[in-house]
């Protein structure tokens, strides 16, 4: 009894679909290698899974760019033309944007105003006023930030100065106490000397 025919349709289960893809990808790669060896064929193969992962094979004696060039020669189709045109369009758009920006900069500096009508000049004036407003607000914000920083430094300096004053007062008290004790100790021998001298006088 032969094997039943498998219906070719999308496998809905993602896990089963990935397993089937992996198995058949290996089989296709093997067939491409066999064609290269058995038939001396130049084979280039690219596959993208549903997750976007690239797998590929190219005959060992062949480079991918050579395959593309031969394909273009045989079919007469320039496979890079669409990409080239897209890059050209992007380049033109960027150049146009750059030219407009350069023109706007010159106009904001007061240059190239001869060709502007009243409405364009009014619009330029409004843009300049808005720019001045933005610059003024930024300047004010910077000034406030500088003032806040200086005020913070001033408070720190005052706190440090107050701490130094407390330390100086404590040191002054210790110094005065030390001097007082030293004076008392220094005056004590004098009293004893006076007593001794008075005794000597009495014995005389």
C-alpha positions as CSV (number, residue, x, y, z in Angstrom):
1,X,0.0,0.0,0.0
2,X,1.5,3.3,-1.1
3,X,1.9,6.4,1.0
4,X,-1.1,8.8,1.0
5,X,-0.7,12.0,-1.0
6,X,-0.1,15.0,1.3
7,X,-2.2,18.0,0.6
8,X,-0.1,21.1,-0.1
9,X,-1.4,24.0,1.9
10,X,-0.2,26.3,4.6
11,X,0.5,24.6,7.9
12,X,-1.4,26.6,10.5
13,X,0.4,25.5,13.6
14,X,3.5,27.6,13.9
15,X,5.6,24.9,15.6
16,X,4.7,22.3,13.0
17,X,5.3,24.8,10.3
18,X,8.8,25.6,11.6
19,X,9.7,21.9,12.0
20,X,8.6,21.1,8.4
21,X,10.5,24.1,7.1
22,X,13.7,23.0,8.9
23,X,13.5,19.5,7.5
24,X,12.7,20.5,4.0
25,X,15.3,23.2,4.0
26,X,18.0,20.6,4.7
27,X,16.6,18.4,1.9
28,X,16.7,21.3,-0.6
29,X,20.3,22.2,0.4
30,X,21.3,18.7,-0.2
31,X,19.7,18.6,-3.6
32,X,21.4,21.8,-4.6
33,X,24.8,20.4,-3.6
34,X,24.1,17.2,-5.5
35,X,23.3,19.3,-8.7
36,X,26.6,21.1,-8.3
37,X,28.6,17.9,-8.0
38,X,26.7,15.6,-10.3
39,X,25.9,18.0,-13.1
40,X,28.6,20.6,-12.8
41,X,25.9,23.2,-12.4
42,X,26.3,26.7,-10.9
43,X,23.6,26.9,-8.2
44,X,22.6,29.8,-5.9
45,X,19.8,29.3,-3.5
46,X,18.2,31.7,-1.0
47,X,15.5,31.0,1.5
48,X,13.8,33.1,4.1
49,X,11.7,31.5,6.9
50,X,8.5,33.0,8.1
51,X,10.5,34.6,11.0
52,X,12.8,36.3,8.4
53,X,15.8,34.0,9.0
54,X,18.0,33.7,5.9
55,X,19.4,30.4,4.6
56,X,21.4,30.0,1.4
57,X,23.7,27.9,-0.7
58,X,26.1,28.8,-3.5
59,X,28.2,26.5,-5.6
60,X,31.8,26.5,-4.2
61,X,33.3,27.6,-7.5
62,X,30.8,30.4,-7.9
63,X,30.3,33.8,-6.2
64,X,26.9,35.2,-5.7
65,X,27.6,38.4,-7.5
66,X,28.6,36.3,-10.6
67,X,25.2,34.6,-10.5
68,X,23.4,37.9,-10.4
69,X,25.5,39.3,-13.3
70,X,24.8,36.2,-15.4
71,X,21.1,36.4,-14.6
72,X,21.0,40.0,-15.7
73,X,22.8,39.2,-19.0
74,X,20.5,36.3,-19.8
75,X,17.2,37.9,-18.9
76,X,18.1,41.5,-19.8
77,X,16.7,42.6,-16.5
78,X,18.6,45.0,-14.3
79,X,17.8,43.8,-10.8
80,X,19.5,46.8,-9.3
81,X,17.6,49.4,-11.3
82,X,14.7,49.8,-8.8
83,X,17.1,50.1,-5.9
84,X,19.2,52.6,-7.8
85,X,16.2,54.7,-8.7
86,X,15.0,54.6,-5.1
87,X,18.5,55.8,-3.9
88,X,18.4,58.6,-6.6
89,X,15.0,59.8,-5.4
90,X,16.2,59.8,-1.8
91,X,19.2,61.8,-2.8
92,X,17.2,64.3,-4.7
93,X,14.8,64.7,-1.7
94,X,17.7,65.2,0.7
95,X,19.3,67.8,-1.6
96,X,16.0,69.7,-1.9
97,X,15.6,69.7,1.9
98,X,19.2,70.9,2.3
99,X,18.7,73.7,-0.3
100,X,15.6,74.9,1.4
101,X,17.3,75.0,4.8
102,X,20.2,76.9,3.4
103,X,17.8,79.3,1.7
104,X,15.9,79.8,5.0
105,X,19.1,80.4,6.9
106,X,20.2,83.1,4.5
107,X,16.8,84.7,4.6
108,X,16.9,84.8,8.4
109,X,20.2,86.5,8.2
110,X,18.6,89.2,6.0
111,X,20.0,87.8,2.7
112,X,18.2,86.9,-0.6
113,X,15.0,88.9,0.3
114,X,14.5,90.5,-3.1
115,X,12.3,87.8,-4.6
116,X,9.9,87.6,-1.6
117,X,6.4,89.1,-1.8
118,X,4.6,90.7,1.1
119,X,3.1,87.5,2.4
120,X,6.4,85.7,2.4
121,X,8.1,88.6,4.1
122,X,5.4,88.6,6.8
123,X,5.8,84.9,7.3
124,X,9.6,85.3,7.6
125,X,9.0,88.1,10.1
126,X,6.7,85.8,12.2
127,X,9.3,83.1,12.1
128,X,12.0,85.5,13.3
129,X,9.8,86.7,16.1
130,X,9.1,83.2,17.2
131,X,12.8,82.4,17.0
132,X,13.6,85.5,19.1
133,X,10.9,84.4,21.6
134,X,12.5,81.0,21.9
135,X,16.0,82.4,22.4
136,X,14.7,84.9,25.0
137,X,13.0,82.1,26.9
138,X,16.1,80.0,26.8
139,X,18.2,82.9,28.0
140,X,15.8,83.5,30.9
141,X,15.8,79.8,31.8
142,X,19.7,79.8,31.8
143,X,19.8,82.9,33.9
144,X,17.4,81.3,36.5
145,X,19.5,78.2,36.5
146,X,22.7,80.2,37.1
147,X,21.0,82.3,39.8
148,X,19.7,79.1,41.6
149,X,23.2,77.6,41.5
150,X,24.8,80.7,42.9
151,X,22.2,81.0,45.6
152,X,22.8,77.4,46.6
153,X,26.6,78.0,46.8
154,X,25.9,81.1,48.9
155,X,23.8,79.1,51.4
156,X,26.5,76.5,51.6
157,X,29.1,79.2,52.2
158,X,27.0,80.7,55.0
159,X,26.5,77.3,56.6
160,X,30.2,76.6,56.5
161,X,31.0,80.1,57.8
162,X,28.6,79.5,60.7
163,X,30.2,76.1,61.5
164,X,33.6,77.8,61.5
165,X,32.3,80.5,63.9
166,X,31.1,77.8,66.4
167,X,34.4,76.0,66.2
168,X,36.3,79.3,66.8
169,X,34.1,80.1,69.9
170,X,34.8,76.6,71.3
171,X,38.5,77.0,70.7
172,X,38.4,80.4,72.3
173,X,36.8,79.1,75.4
174,X,39.3,76.3,75.7
175,X,42.1,78.8,75.2
176,X,40.8,81.2,77.9
177,X,40.4,78.3,80.4
178,X,43.9,77.0,79.7
179,X,45.4,80.5,80.2
180,X,43.4,80.9,83.5
181,X,44.7,77.6,84.9
182,X,48.2,78.4,83.8
183,X,48.1,81.8,85.6
184,X,46.8,80.2,88.8
185,X,49.6,77.6,88.8
186,X,52.1,80.3,88.2
187,X,50.9,82.5,91.1
188,X,50.9,79.7,93.7
189,X,54.7,79.4,94.2
190,X,54.9,83.2,94.8
191,X,52.5,82.8,97.7
192,X,54.6,80.0,99.3
193,X,57.7,82.2,98.9
194,X,56.0,85.0,100.7
195,X,55.1,82.7,103.6
196,X,58.6,81.4,103.8
197,X,60.1,84.9,103.8
198,X,57.6,86.0,106.5
199,X,58.8,83.0,108.6
200,X,62.4,83.9,108.2
201,X,61.7,87.4,109.4
202,X,59.9,86.2,112.5
203,X,62.8,84.0,113.5
204,X,65.2,86.8,113.1
